[in-house]
Amino acid sequence: MEIRRRSWCKPSWKDPEGRVISNTTRDAAVSQLKSLRDDIVSGEAKFDVIASHYSDCSSAKRGGDIGYETD
């Protein structure tokens, strides 16, 4: 899952003008990711639902599924 922050990212599919991203600090992104991880690990939430709602990655549309690599 990806939460973009201001220092290095272009706008995402769900924030095309970058308004949210430009105001998100590293600490805020880390805090949010830790909280979301806790919800997933505890069973309170499912990864695909969280990814679909919170992720800035285009894979959010697929429930966070980025496929797999075969090295």
mmCIF file as Biopython writes it, N, C-alpha, C and O atoms, coordinates in Angstrom:
data_model
#
loop_
_atom_site.group_PDB
_atom_site.id
_atom_site.type_symbol
_atom_site.label_atom_id
_atom_site.label_alt_id
_atom_site.label_comp_id
_atom_site.label_asym_id
_atom_site.label_entity_id
_atom_site.label_seq_id
_atom_site.pdbx_PDB_ins_code
_atom_site.Cartn_x
_atom_site.Cartn_y
_atom_site.Cartn_z
_atom_site.occupancy
_atom_site.B_iso_or_equiv
_atom_site.auth_seq_id
_atom_site.auth_asym_id
_atom_site.pdbx_PDB_model_num
ATOM 1   N N  . MET A ? 1  ? 0.848   -1.156  0.000   1.0 0.0 1  A 1 
ATOM 2   C CA . MET A ? 1  ? 0.000   0.000   0.000   1.0 0.0 1  A 1 
ATOM 3   C C  . MET A ? 1  ? 0.901   1.228   0.000   1.0 0.0 1  A 1 
ATOM 4   O O  . MET A ? 1  ? 2.002   1.201   0.548   1.0 0.0 1  A 1 
ATOM 5   N N  . GLU A ? 2  ? 0.434   2.279   -0.605  1.0 0.0 2  A 1 
ATOM 6   C CA . GLU A ? 2  ? 1.235   3.478   -0.743  1.0 0.0 2  A 1 
ATOM 7   C C  . GLU A ? 2  ? 0.441   4.693   -0.266  1.0 0.0 2  A 1 
ATOM 8   O O  . GLU A ? 2  ? -0.712  4.894   -0.647  1.0 0.0 2  A 1 
ATOM 9   N N  . ILE A ? 3  ? 1.081   5.483   0.566   1.0 0.0 3  A 1 
ATOM 10  C CA . ILE A ? 3  ? 0.532   6.787   0.936   1.0 0.0 3  A 1 
ATOM 11  C C  . ILE A ? 3  ? 1.603   7.799   0.563   1.0 0.0 3  A 1 
ATOM 12  O O  . ILE A ? 3  ? 2.694   7.811   1.133   1.0 0.0 3  A 1 
ATOM 13  N N  . ARG A ? 4  ? 1.282   8.622   -0.377  1.0 0.0 4  A 1 
ATOM 14  C CA . ARG A ? 4  ? 2.261   9.578   -0.883  1.0 0.0 4  A 1 
ATOM 15  C C  . ARG A ? 4  ? 2.365   10.788  0.033   1.0 0.0 4  A 1 
ATOM 16  O O  . ARG A ? 4  ? 1.414   11.178  0.711   1.0 0.0 4  A 1 
ATOM 17  N N  . ARG A ? 5  ? 3.552   11.357  0.024   1.0 0.0 5  A 1 
ATOM 18  C CA . ARG A ? 5  ? 3.785   12.539  0.839   1.0 0.0 5  A 1 
ATOM 19  C C  . ARG A ? 5  ? 4.472   13.604  0.004   1.0 0.0 5  A 1 
ATOM 20  O O  . ARG A ? 5  ? 4.885   13.356  -1.129  1.0 0.0 5  A 1 
ATOM 21  N N  . ARG A ? 6  ? 4.587   14.777  0.572   1.0 0.0 6  A 1 
ATOM 22  C CA . ARG A ? 6  ? 4.949   15.958  -0.202  1.0 0.0 6  A 1 
ATOM 23  C C  . ARG A ? 6  ? 6.348   15.993  -0.791  1.0 0.0 6  A 1 
ATOM 24  O O  . ARG A ? 6  ? 6.519   16.588  -1.855  1.0 0.0 6  A 1 
ATOM 25  N N  . SER A ? 7  ? 7.335   15.413  -0.191  1.0 0.0 7  A 1 
ATOM 26  C CA . SER A ? 7  ? 8.698   15.683  -0.610  1.0 0.0 7  A 1 
ATOM 27  C C  . SER A ? 7  ? 9.130   15.023  -1.910  1.0 0.0 7  A 1 
ATOM 28  O O  . SER A ? 7  ? 10.115  15.454  -2.510  1.0 0.0 7  A 1 
ATOM 29  N N  . TRP A ? 8  ? 8.422   13.986  -2.368  1.0 0.0 8  A 1 
ATOM 30  C CA . TRP A ? 8  ? 8.931   13.293  -3.543  1.0 0.0 8  A 1 
ATOM 31  C C  . TRP A ? 8  ? 7.888   12.834  -4.547  1.0 0.0 8  A 1 
ATOM 32  O O  . TRP A ? 8  ? 8.250   12.284  -5.587  1.0 0.0 8  A 1 
ATOM 33  N N  . CYS A ? 9  ? 6.644   13.034  -4.282  1.0 0.0 9  A 1 
ATOM 34  C CA . CYS A ? 9  ? 5.628   12.413  -5.131  1.0 0.0 9  A 1 
ATOM 35  C C  . CYS A ? 9  ? 4.859   13.369  -6.023  1.0 0.0 9  A 1 
ATOM 36  O O  . CYS A ? 9  ? 4.606   14.529  -5.697  1.0 0.0 9  A 1 
ATOM 37  N N  . LYS A ? 10 ? 4.511   12.817  -7.148  1.0 0.0 10 A 1 
ATOM 38  C CA . LYS A ? 10 ? 3.577   13.484  -8.042  1.0 0.0 10 A 1 
ATOM 39  C C  . LYS A ? 10 ? 2.171   13.151  -7.560  1.0 0.0 10 A 1 
ATOM 40  O O  . LYS A ? 10 ? 1.992   12.233  -6.759  1.0 0.0 10 A 1 
ATOM 41  N N  . PRO A ? 11 ? 1.188   13.879  -8.033  1.0 0.0 11 A 1 
ATOM 42  C CA . PRO A ? 11 ? -0.195  13.571  -7.658  1.0 0.0 11 A 1 
ATOM 43  C C  . PRO A ? 11 ? -0.567  12.130  -8.004  1.0 0.0 11 A 1 
ATOM 44  O O  . PRO A ? 11 ? 0.000   11.526  -8.915  1.0 0.0 11 A 1 
ATOM 45  N N  . SER A ? 12 ? -1.516  11.603  -7.269  1.0 0.0 12 A 1 
ATOM 46  C CA . SER A ? 12 ? -1.963  10.230  -7.502  1.0 0.0 12 A 1 
ATOM 47  C C  . SER A ? 12 ? -3.295  10.220  -8.229  1.0 0.0 12 A 1 
ATOM 48  O O  . SER A ? 12 ? -3.886  11.272  -8.477  1.0 0.0 12 A 1 
ATOM 49  N N  . TRP A ? 13 ? -3.758  9.044   -8.566  1.0 0.0 13 A 1 
ATOM 50  C CA . TRP A ? 13 ? -5.027  8.888   -9.275  1.0 0.0 13 A 1 
ATOM 51  C C  . TRP A ? 13 ? -6.193  9.443   -8.481  1.0 0.0 13 A 1 
ATOM 52  O O  . TRP A ? 13 ? -7.176  9.896   -9.066  1.0 0.0 13 A 1 
ATOM 53  N N  . LYS A ? 14 ? -6.102  9.415   -7.151  1.0 0.0 14 A 1 
ATOM 54  C CA . LYS A ? 14 ? -7.233  9.899   -6.362  1.0 0.0 14 A 1 
ATOM 55  C C  . LYS A ? 14 ? -7.043  11.322  -5.856  1.0 0.0 14 A 1 
ATOM 56  O O  . LYS A ? 14 ? -7.946  11.885  -5.236  1.0 0.0 14 A 1 
ATOM 57  N N  . ASP A ? 15 ? -5.889  11.904  -6.110  1.0 0.0 15 A 1 
ATOM 58  C CA . ASP A ? 15 ? -5.590  13.280  -5.710  1.0 0.0 15 A 1 
ATOM 59  C C  . ASP A ? 15 ? -4.856  13.962  -6.873  1.0 0.0 15 A 1 
ATOM 60  O O  . ASP A ? 15 ? -3.691  14.336  -6.734  1.0 0.0 15 A 1 
ATOM 61  N N  . PRO A ? 16 ? -5.533  14.125  -8.017  1.0 0.0 16 A 1 
ATOM 62  C CA . PRO A ? 16 ? -4.856  14.589  -9.233  1.0 0.0 16 A 1 
ATOM 63  C C  . PRO A ? 16 ? -4.182  15.950  -9.132  1.0 0.0 16 A 1 
ATOM 64  O O  . PRO A ? 16 ? -3.219  16.216  -9.851  1.0 0.0 16 A 1 
ATOM 65  N N  . GLU A ? 17 ? -4.668  16.807  -8.260  1.0 0.0 17 A 1 
ATOM 66  C CA . GLU A ? 17 ? -4.026  18.107  -8.118  1.0 0.0 17 A 1 
ATOM 67  C C  . GLU A ? 17 ? -2.956  18.111  -7.032  1.0 0.0 17 A 1 
ATOM 68  O O  . GLU A ? 17 ? -2.251  19.105  -6.859  1.0 0.0 17 A 1 
ATOM 69  N N  . GLY A ? 18 ? -2.832  17.024  -6.311  1.0 0.0 18 A 1 
ATOM 70  C CA . GLY A ? 18 ? -1.797  16.896  -5.296  1.0 0.0 18 A 1 
ATOM 71  C C  . GLY A ? 18 ? -2.044  17.699  -4.035  1.0 0.0 18 A 1 
ATOM 72  O O  . GLY A ? 18 ? -1.105  17.974  -3.289  1.0 0.0 18 A 1 
ATOM 73  N N  . ARG A ? 19 ? -3.268  18.074  -3.786  1.0 0.0 19 A 1 
ATOM 74  C CA . ARG A ? 19 ? -3.562  18.901  -2.612  1.0 0.0 19 A 1 
ATOM 75  C C  . ARG A ? 19 ? -3.328  18.158  -1.310  1.0 0.0 19 A 1 
ATOM 76  O O  . ARG A ? 19 ? -2.731  18.707  -0.384  1.0 0.0 19 A 1 
ATOM 77  N N  . VAL A ? 20 ? -3.789  16.914  -1.225  1.0 0.0 20 A 1 
ATOM 78  C CA . VAL A ? 20 ? -3.594  16.124  -0.005  1.0 0.0 20 A 1 
ATOM 79  C C  . VAL A ? 20 ? -2.124  15.750  0.137   1.0 0.0 20 A 1 
ATOM 80  O O  . VAL A ? 20 ? -1.545  15.865  1.217   1.0 0.0 20 A 1 
ATOM 81  N N  . ILE A ? 21 ? -1.529  15.303  -0.960  1.0 0.0 21 A 1 
ATOM 82  C CA . ILE A ? 21 ? -0.128  14.889  -0.932  1.0 0.0 21 A 1 
ATOM 83  C C  . ILE A ? 21 ? 0.775   16.035  -0.496  1.0 0.0 21 A 1 
ATOM 84  O O  . ILE A ? 21 ? 1.692   15.826  0.299   1.0 0.0 21 A 1 
ATOM 85  N N  . SER A ? 22 ? 0.535   17.229  -0.995  1.0 0.0 22 A 1 
ATOM 86  C CA . SER A ? 22 ? 1.406   18.355  -0.663  1.0 0.0 22 A 1 
ATOM 87  C C  . SER A ? 22 ? 1.327   18.728  0.806   1.0 0.0 22 A 1 
ATOM 88  O O  . SER A ? 22 ? 2.216   19.409  1.316   1.0 0.0 22 A 1 
ATOM 89  N N  . ASN A ? 23 ? 0.279   18.293  1.497   1.0 0.0 23 A 1 
ATOM 90  C CA . ASN A ? 23 ? 0.141   18.598  2.921   1.0 0.0 23 A 1 
ATOM 91  C C  . ASN A ? 23 ? 0.451   17.412  3.827   1.0 0.0 23 A 1 
ATOM 92  O O  . ASN A ? 23 ? 0.318   17.519  5.046   1.0 0.0 23 A 1 
ATOM 93  N N  . THR A ? 24 ? 0.861   16.283  3.253   1.0 0.0 24 A 1 
ATOM 94  C CA . THR A ? 24 ? 1.132   15.089  4.044   1.0 0.0 24 A 1 
ATOM 95  C C  . THR A ? 24 ? 2.626   14.992  4.345   1.0 0.0 24 A 1 
ATOM 96  O O  . THR A ? 24 ? 3.449   14.928  3.432   1.0 0.0 24 A 1 
ATOM 97  N N  . THR A ? 25 ? 2.962   14.983  5.609   1.0 0.0 25 A 1 
ATOM 98  C CA . THR A ? 25 ? 4.360   14.845  6.016   1.0 0.0 25 A 1 
ATOM 99  C C  . THR A ? 25 ? 4.736   13.373  6.094   1.0 0.0 25 A 1 
ATOM 100 O O  . THR A ? 25 ? 3.867   12.501  6.087   1.0 0.0 25 A 1 
ATOM 101 N N  . ARG A ? 26 ? 6.019   13.106  6.167   1.0 0.0 26 A 1 
ATOM 102 C CA . ARG A ? 26 ? 6.493   11.733  6.326   1.0 0.0 26 A 1 
ATOM 103 C C  . ARG A ? 26 ? 5.936   11.134  7.608   1.0 0.0 26 A 1 
ATOM 104 O O  . ARG A ? 26 ? 5.449   10.004  7.613   1.0 0.0 26 A 1 
ATOM 105 N N  . ASP A ? 27 ? 6.009   11.892  8.687   1.0 0.0 27 A 1 
ATOM 106 C CA . ASP A ? 27 ? 5.520   11.390  9.980   1.0 0.0 27 A 1 
ATOM 107 C C  . ASP A ? 27 ? 4.030   11.051  9.925   1.0 0.0 27 A 1 
ATOM 108 O O  . ASP A ? 27 ? 3.603   10.047  10.495  1.0 0.0 27 A 1 
ATOM 109 N N  . ALA A ? 28 ? 3.243   11.876  9.248   1.0 0.0 28 A 1 
ATOM 110 C CA . ALA A ? 28 ? 1.815   11.617  9.131   1.0 0.0 28 A 1 
ATOM 111 C C  . ALA A ? 28 ? 1.556   10.358  8.313   1.0 0.0 28 A 1 
ATOM 112 O O  . ALA A ? 28 ? 0.693   9.555   8.667   1.0 0.0 28 A 1 
ATOM 113 N N  . ALA A ? 29 ? 2.301   10.180  7.215   1.0 0.0 29 A 1 
ATOM 114 C CA . ALA A ? 29 ? 2.134   8.991   6.377   1.0 0.0 29 A 1 
ATOM 115 C C  . ALA A ? 29 ? 2.510   7.729   7.150   1.0 0.0 29 A 1 
ATOM 116 O O  . ALA A ? 29 ? 1.795   6.729   7.090   1.0 0.0 29 A 1 
ATOM 117 N N  . VAL A ? 30 ? 3.630   7.771   7.874   1.0 0.0 30 A 1 
ATOM 118 C CA . VAL A ? 30 ? 4.070   6.611   8.663   1.0 0.0 30 A 1 
ATOM 119 C C  . VAL A ? 30 ? 3.047   6.287   9.742   1.0 0.0 30 A 1 
ATOM 120 O O  . VAL A ? 30 ? 2.713   5.121   9.951   1.0 0.0 30 A 1 
ATOM 121 N N  . SER A ? 31 ? 2.556   7.294   10.417  1.0 0.0 31 A 1 
ATOM 122 C CA . SER A ? 31 ? 1.564   7.086   11.462  1.0 0.0 31 A 1 
ATOM 123 C C  . SER A ? 31 ? 0.301   6.447   10.907  1.0 0.0 31 A 1 
ATOM 124 O O  . SER A ? 31 ? -0.247  5.521   11.505  1.0 0.0 31 A 1 
ATOM 125 N N  . GLN A ? 32 ? -0.158  6.937   9.774   1.0 0.0 32 A 1 
ATOM 126 C CA . GLN A ? 32 ? -1.361  6.378   9.168   1.0 0.0 32 A 1 
ATOM 127 C C  . GLN A ? 32 ? -1.136  4.936   8.739   1.0 0.0 32 A 1 
ATOM 128 O O  . GLN A ? 32 ? -2.000  4.086   8.953   1.0 0.0 32 A 1 
ATOM 129 N N  . LEU A ? 33 ? 0.014   4.648   8.135   1.0 0.0 33 A 1 
ATOM 130 C CA . LEU A ? 33 ? 0.303   3.289   7.698   1.0 0.0 33 A 1 
ATOM 131 C C  . LEU A ? 33 ? 0.382   2.327   8.883   1.0 0.0 33 A 1 
ATOM 132 O O  . LEU A ? 33 ? -0.115  1.204   8.801   1.0 0.0 33 A 1 
ATOM 133 N N  . LYS A ? 34 ? 1.001   2.757   9.979   1.0 0.0 34 A 1 
ATOM 134 C CA . LYS A ? 34 ? 1.085   1.908   11.171  1.0 0.0 34 A 1 
ATOM 135 C C  . LYS A ? 34 ? -0.300  1.606   11.725  1.0 0.0 34 A 1 
ATOM 136 O O  . LYS A ? 34 ? -0.585  0.475   12.117  1.0 0.0 34 A 1 
ATOM 137 N N  . SER A ? 35 ? -1.147  2.604   11.756  1.0 0.0 35 A 1 
ATOM 138 C CA . SER A ? 35 ? -2.505  2.425   12.254  1.0 0.0 35 A 1 
ATOM 139 C C  . SER A ? 35 ? -3.290  1.464   11.361  1.0 0.0 35 A 1 
ATOM 140 O O  . SER A ? 35 ? -4.005  0.594   11.858  1.0 0.0 35 A 1 
ATOM 141 N N  . LEU A ? 36 ? -3.157  1.621   10.049  1.0 0.0 36 A 1 
ATOM 142 C CA . LEU A ? 36 ? -3.847  0.740   9.112   1.0 0.0 36 A 1 
ATOM 143 C C  . LEU A ? 36 ? -3.320  -0.684  9.232   1.0 0.0 36 A 1 
ATOM 144 O O  . LEU A ? 36 ? -4.094  -1.639  9.172   1.0 0.0 36 A 1 
ATOM 145 N N  . ARG A ? 37 ? -2.006  -0.832  9.402   1.0 0.0 37 A 1 
ATOM 146 C CA . ARG A ? 37 ? -1.416  -2.159  9.570   1.0 0.0 37 A 1 
ATOM 147 C C  . ARG A ? 37 ? -1.963  -2.826  10.825  1.0 0.0 37 A 1 
ATOM 148 O O  . ARG A ? 37 ? -2.307  -4.008  10.803  1.0 0.0 37 A 1 
ATOM 149 N N  . ASP A ? 38 ? -2.044  -2.081  11.905  1.0 0.0 38 A 1 
ATOM 150 C CA . ASP A ? 38 ? -2.583  -2.630  13.154  1.0 0.0 38 A 1 
ATOM 151 C C  . ASP A ? 38 ? -4.009  -3.141  12.954  1.0 0.0 38 A 1 
ATOM 152 O O  . ASP A ? 38 ? -4.363  -4.207  13.457  1.0 0.0 38 A 1 
ATOM 153 N N  . ASP A ? 39 ? -4.821  -2.388  12.226  1.0 0.0 39 A 1 
ATOM 154 C CA . ASP A ? 39 ? -6.199  -2.802  11.957  1.0 0.0 39 A 1 
ATOM 155 C C  . ASP A ? 39 ? -6.241  -4.098  11.141  1.0 0.0 39 A 1 
ATOM 156 O O  . ASP A ? 39 ? -7.086  -4.960  11.382  1.0 0.0 39 A 1 
ATOM 157 N N  . ILE A ? 40 ? -5.334  -4.229  10.187  1.0 0.0 40 A 1 
ATOM 158 C CA . ILE A ? 40 ? -5.290  -5.423  9.342   1.0 0.0 40 A 1 
ATOM 159 C C  . ILE A ? 40 ? -4.804  -6.627  10.150  1.0 0.0 40 A 1 
ATOM 160 O O  . ILE A ? 40 ? -5.413  -7.696  10.100  1.0 0.0 40 A 1 
ATOM 161 N N  . VAL A ? 41 ? -3.714  -6.456  10.890  1.0 0.0 41 A 1 
ATOM 162 C CA . VAL A ? 41 ? -3.147  -7.558  11.676  1.0 0.0 41 A 1 
ATOM 163 C C  . VAL A ? 41 ? -4.115  -8.043  12.751  1.0 0.0 41 A 1 
ATOM 164 O O  . VAL A ? 41 ? -4.196  -9.242  13.020  1.0 0.0 41 A 1 
ATOM 165 N N  . SER A ? 42 ? -4.845  -7.121  13.363  1.0 0.0 42 A 1 
ATOM 166 C CA . SER A ? 42 ? -5.784  -7.495  14.425  1.0 0.0 42 A 1 
ATOM 167 C C  . SER A ? 42 ? -7.060  -8.140  13.880  1.0 0.0 42 A 1 
ATOM 168 O O  . SER A ? 42 ? -7.848  -8.700  14.642  1.0 0.0 42 A 1 
ATOM 169 N N  . GLY A ? 43 ? -7.260  -8.061  12.577  1.0 0.0 43 A 1 
ATOM 170 C CA . GLY A ? 43 ? -8.459  -8.637  11.979  1.0 0.0 43 A 1 
ATOM 171 C C  . GLY A ? 43 ? -9.643  -7.682  11.928  1.0 0.0 43 A 1 
ATOM 172 O O  . GLY A ? 43 ? -10.728 -8.053  11.480  1.0 0.0 43 A 1 
ATOM 173 N N  . GLU A ? 44 ? -9.436  -6.456  12.384  1.0 0.0 44 A 1 
ATOM 174 C CA . GLU A ? 44 ? -10.518 -5.465  12.345  1.0 0.0 44 A 1 
ATOM 175 C C  . GLU A ? 44 ? -10.842 -5.019  10.928  1.0 0.0 44 A 1 
ATOM 176 O O  . GLU A ? 44 ? -11.951 -4.563  10.651  1.0 0.0 44 A 1 
ATOM 177 N N  . ALA A ? 45 ? -9.867  -5.154  10.027  1.0 0.0 45 A 1 
ATOM 178 C CA . ALA A ? 45 ? -10.061 -4.712  8.651   1.0 0.0 45 A 1 
ATOM 179 C C  . ALA A ? 45 ? -9.349  -5.668  7.707   1.0 0.0 45 A 1 
ATOM 180 O O  . ALA A ? 45 ? -8.400  -6.350  8.093   1.0 0.0 45 A 1 
ATOM 181 N N  . LYS A ? 46 ? -9.817  -5.708  6.469   1.0 0.0 46 A 1 
ATOM 182 C CA . LYS A ? 46 ? -9.182  -6.532  5.450   1.0 0.0 46 A 1 
ATOM 183 C C  . LYS A ? 46 ? -8.291  -5.649  4.578   1.0 0.0 46 A 1 
ATOM 184 O O  . LYS A ? 46 ? -8.622  -4.504  4.271   1.0 0.0 46 A 1 
ATOM 185 N N  . PHE A ? 47 ? -7.137  -6.225  4.187   1.0 0.0 47 A 1 
ATOM 186 C CA . PHE A ? 47 ? -6.175  -5.471  3.395   1.0 0.0 47 A 1 
ATOM 187 C C  . PHE A ? 47 ? -6.803  -4.874  2.139   1.0 0.0 47 A 1 
ATOM 188 O O  . PHE A ? 47 ? -6.595  -3.697  1.847   1.0 0.0 47 A 1 
ATOM 189 N N  . ASP A ? 48 ? -7.564  -5.666  1.397   1.0 0.0 48 A 1 
ATOM 190 C CA . ASP A ? 48 ? -8.097  -5.170  0.125   1.0 0.0 48 A 1 
ATOM 191 C C  . ASP A ? 48 ? -9.038  -3.978  0.321   1.0 0.0 48 A 1 
ATOM 192 O O  . ASP A ? 48 ? -9.072  -3.065  -0.504  1.0 0.0 48 A 1 
ATOM 193 N N  . VAL A ? 49 ? -9.793  -3.994  1.408   1.0 0.0 49 A 1 
ATOM 194 C CA . VAL A ? 49 ? -10.705 -2.880  1.693   1.0 0.0 49 A 1 
ATOM 195 C C  . VAL A ? 49 ? -9.900  -1.633  2.067   1.0 0.0 49 A 1 
ATOM 196 O O  . VAL A ? 49 ? -10.180 -0.535  1.585   1.0 0.0 49 A 1 
ATOM 197 N N  . ILE A ? 50 ? -8.900  -1.817  2.929   1.0 0.0 50 A 1 
ATOM 198 C CA . ILE A ? 50 ? -8.049  -0.692  3.341   1.0 0.0 50 A 1 
ATOM 199 C C  . ILE A ? 50 ? -7.302  -0.132  2.137   1.0 0.0 50 A 1 
ATOM 200 O O  . ILE A ? 50 ? -7.273  1.082   1.932   1.0 0.0 50 A 1 
ATOM 201 N N  . ALA A ? 51 ? -6.700  -1.009  1.343   1.0 0.0 51 A 1 
ATOM 202 C CA . ALA A ? 51 ? -5.943  -0.550  0.170   1.0 0.0 51 A 1 
ATOM 203 C C  . ALA A ? 51 ? -6.836  0.207   -0.801  1.0 0.0 51 A 1 
ATOM 204 O O  . ALA A ? 51 ? -6.439  1.242   -1.335  1.0 0.0 51 A 1 
ATOM 205 N N  . SER A ? 52 ? -8.031  -0.302  -1.030  1.0 0.0 52 A 1 
ATOM 206 C CA . SER A ? 52 ? -8.955  0.364   -1.959  1.0 0.0 52 A 1 
ATOM 207 C C  . SER A ? 52 ? -9.323  1.763   -1.492  1.0 0.0 52 A 1 
ATOM 208 O O  . SER A ? 52 ? -9.533  2.663   -2.306  1.0 0.0 52 A 1 
ATOM 209 N N  . HIS A ? 53 ? -9.400  1.939   -0.199  1.0 0.0 53 A 1 
ATOM 210 C CA . HIS A ? 53 ? -9.833  3.225   0.347   1.0 0.0 53 A 1 
ATOM 211 C C  . HIS A ? 53 ? -8.685  4.206   0.581   1.0 0.0 53 A 1 
ATOM 212 O O  . HIS A ? 53 ? -8.848  5.404   0.349   1.0 0.0 53 A 1 
ATOM 213 N N  . TYR A ? 54 ? -7.533  3.724   1.032   1.0 0.0 54 A 1 
ATOM 214 C CA . TYR A ? 54 ? -6.462  4.619   1.470   1.0 0.0 54 A 1 
ATOM 215 C C  . TYR A ? 54 ? -5.259  4.722   0.536   1.0 0.0 54 A 1 
ATOM 216 O O  . TYR A ? 54 ? -4.566  5.740   0.551   1.0 0.0 54 A 1 
ATOM 217 N N  . SER A ? 55 ? -4.994  3.711   -0.267  1.0 0.0 55 A 1 
ATOM 218 C CA . SER A ? 55 ? -3.759  3.701   -1.046  1.0 0.0 55 A 1 
ATOM 219 C C  . SER A ? 55 ? -3.776  4.732   -2.175  1.0 0.0 55 A 1 
ATOM 220 O O  . SER A ? 55 ? -4.796  4.942   -2.831  1.0 0.0 55 A 1 
ATOM 221 N N  . ASP A ? 56 ? -2.624  5.367   -2.382  1.0 0.0 56 A 1 
ATOM 222 C CA . ASP A ? 56 ? -2.449  6.297   -3.492  1.0 0.0 56 A 1 
ATOM 223 C C  . ASP A ? 56 ? -1.955  5.576   -4.749  1.0 0.0 56 A 1 
ATOM 224 O O  . ASP A ? 56 ? -1.908  6.165   -5.829  1.0 0.0 56 A 1 
ATOM 225 N N  . CYS A ? 57 ? -1.593  4.322   -4.606  1.0 0.0 57 A 1 
ATOM 226 C CA . CYS A ? 57 ? -1.120  3.527   -5.730  1.0 0.0 57 A 1 
ATOM 227 C C  . CYS A ? 57 ? -2.301  3.170   -6.639  1.0 0.0 57 A 1 
ATOM 228 O O  . CYS A ? 57 ? -3.420  2.980   -6.162  1.0 0.0 57 A 1 
ATOM 229 N N  . SER A ? 58 ? -2.054  3.083   -7.917  1.0 0.0 58 A 1 
ATOM 230 C CA . SER A ? 58 ? -3.136  2.735   -8.838  1.0 0.0 58 A 1 
ATOM 231 C C  . SER A ? 58 ? -3.661  1.324   -8.589  1.0 0.0 58 A 1 
ATOM 232 O O  . SER A ? 58 ? -4.752  0.986   -9.048  1.0 0.0 58 A 1 
ATOM 233 N N  . SER A ? 59 ? -2.900  0.492   -7.867  1.0 0.0 59 A 1 
ATOM 234 C CA . SER A ? 59 ? -3.372  -0.858  -7.536  1.0 0.0 59 A 1 
ATOM 235 C C  . SER A ? 59 ? -4.536  -0.825  -6.549  1.0 0.0 59 A 1 
ATOM 236 O O  . SER A ? 59 ? -5.169  -1.855  -6.319  1.0 0.0 59 A 1 
ATOM 237 N N  . ALA A ? 60 ? -4.825  0.314   -5.973  1.0 0.0 60 A 1 
ATOM 238 C CA . ALA A ? 60 ? -5.959  0.438   -5.049  1.0 0.0 60 A 1 
ATOM 239 C C  . ALA A ? 60 ? -7.249  0.020   -5.731  1.0 0.0 60 A 1 
ATOM 240 O O  . ALA A ? 60 ? -8.153  -0.516  -5.090  1.0 0.0 60 A 1 
ATOM 241 N N  . LYS A ? 61 ? -7.333  0.262   -7.017  1.0 0.0 61 A 1 
ATOM 242 C CA . LYS A ? 61 ? -8.530  -0.109  -7.773  1.0 0.0 61 A 1 
ATOM 243 C C  . LYS A ? 61 ? -8.717  -1.623  -7.841  1.0 0.0 61 A 1 
ATOM 244 O O  . LYS A ? 61 ? -9.805  -2.116  -8.142  1.0 0.0 61 A 1 
ATOM 245 N N  . ARG A ? 62 ? -7.628  -2.355  -7.554  1.0 0.0 62 A 1 
ATOM 246 C CA . ARG A ? 62 ? -7.665  -3.819  -7.547  1.0 0.0 62 A 1 
ATOM 247 C C  . ARG A ? 62 ? -7.484  -4.361  -6.123  1.0 0.0 62 A 1 
ATOM 248 O O  . ARG A ? 62 ? -7.033  -5.492  -5.940  1.0 0.0 62 A 1 
ATOM 249 N N  . GLY A ? 63 ? -7.829  -3.569  -5.139  1.0 0.0 63 A 1 
ATOM 250 C CA . GLY A ? 63 ? -7.704  -3.999  -3.753  1.0 0.0 63 A 1 
ATOM 251 C C  . GLY A ? 63 ? -6.267  -4.125  -3.292  1.0 0.0 63 A 1 
ATOM 252 O O  . GLY A ? 63 ? -5.971  -4.882  -2.368  1.0 0.0 63 A 1 
ATOM 253 N N  . GLY A ? 64 ? -5.371  -3.388  -3.930  1.0 0.0 64 A 1 
ATOM 254 C CA . GLY A ? 64 ? -3.960  -3.409  -3.559  1.0 0.0 64 A 1 
ATOM 255 C C  . GLY A ? 64 ? -3.162  -4.521  -4.216  1.0 0.0 64 A 1 
ATOM 256 O O  . GLY A ? 64 ? -1.988  -4.707  -3.900  1.0 0.0 64 A 1 
ATOM 257 N N  . ASP A ? 65 ? -3.778  -5.257  -5.121  1.0 0.0 65 A 1 
ATOM 258 C CA . ASP A ? 65 ? -3.106  -6.366  -5.785  1.0 0.0 65 A 1 
ATOM 259 C C  . ASP A ? 65 ? -2.149  -5.827  -6.844  1.0 0.0 65 A 1 
ATOM 260 O O  . ASP A ? 65 ? -2.574  -5.225  -7.831  1.0 0.0 65 A 1 
ATOM 261 N N  . ILE A ? 66 ? -0.841  -6.049  -6.628  1.0 0.0 66 A 1 
ATOM 262 C CA . ILE A ? 66 ? 0.149   -5.576  -7.587  1.0 0.0 66 A 1 
ATOM 263 C C  . ILE A ? 66 ? 0.707   -6.730  -8.423  1.0 0.0 66 A 1 
ATOM 264 O O  . ILE A ? 66 ? 1.687   -6.569  -9.151  1.0 0.0 66 A 1 
ATOM 265 N N  . GLY A ? 67 ? 0.074   -7.879  -8.306  1.0 0.0 67 A 1 
ATOM 266 C CA . GLY A ? 67 ? 0.537   -9.039  -9.077  1.0 0.0 67 A 1 
ATOM 267 C C  . GLY A ? 67 ? 1.711   -9.697  -8.380  1.0 0.0 67 A 1 
ATOM 268 O O  . GLY A ? 67 ? 1.880   -9.558  -7.168  1.0 0.0 67 A 1 
ATOM 269 N N  . TYR A ? 68 ? 2.517   -10.407 -9.137  1.0 0.0 68 A 1 
ATOM 270 C CA . TYR A ? 68 ? 3.676   -11.074 -8.566  1.0 0.0 68 A 1 
ATOM 271 C C  . TYR A ? 68 ? 4.818   -11.039 -9.556  1.0 0.0 68 A 1 
ATOM 272 O O  . TYR A ? 68 ? 4.612   -10.855 -10.756 1.0 0.0 68 A 1 
ATOM 273 N N  . GLU A ? 69 ? 6.025   -11.217 -9.046  1.0 0.0 69 A 1 
ATOM 274 C CA . GLU A ? 69 ? 7.207   -11.242 -9.890  1.0 0.0 69 A 1 
ATOM 275 C C  . GLU A ? 69 ? 7.746   -12.658 -9.959  1.0 0.0 69 A 1 
ATOM 276 O O  . GLU A ? 69 ? 7.668   -13.415 -8.991  1.0 0.0 69 A 1 
ATOM 277 N N  . THR A ? 70 ? 8.277   -12.997 -11.082 1.0 0.0 70 A 1 
ATOM 278 C CA . THR A ? 70 ? 8.932   -14.292 -11.240 1.0 0.0 70 A 1 
ATOM 279 C C  . THR A ? 70 ? 10.368  -14.044 -11.657 1.0 0.0 70 A 1 
ATOM 280 O O  . THR A ? 70 ? 10.672  -13.891 -12.840 1.0 0.0 70 A 1 
ATOM 281 N N  . ASP A ? 71 ? 11.221  -14.008 -10.695 1.0 0.0 71 A 1 
ATOM 282 C CA . ASP A ? 71 ? 12.647  -13.769 -10.999 1.0 0.0 71 A 1 
ATOM 283 C C  . ASP A ? 71 ? 13.338  -14.966 -11.529 1.0 0.0 71 A 1 
ATOM 284 O O  . ASP A ? 71 ? 14.531  -14.909 -11.825 1.0 0.0 71 A 1 
#
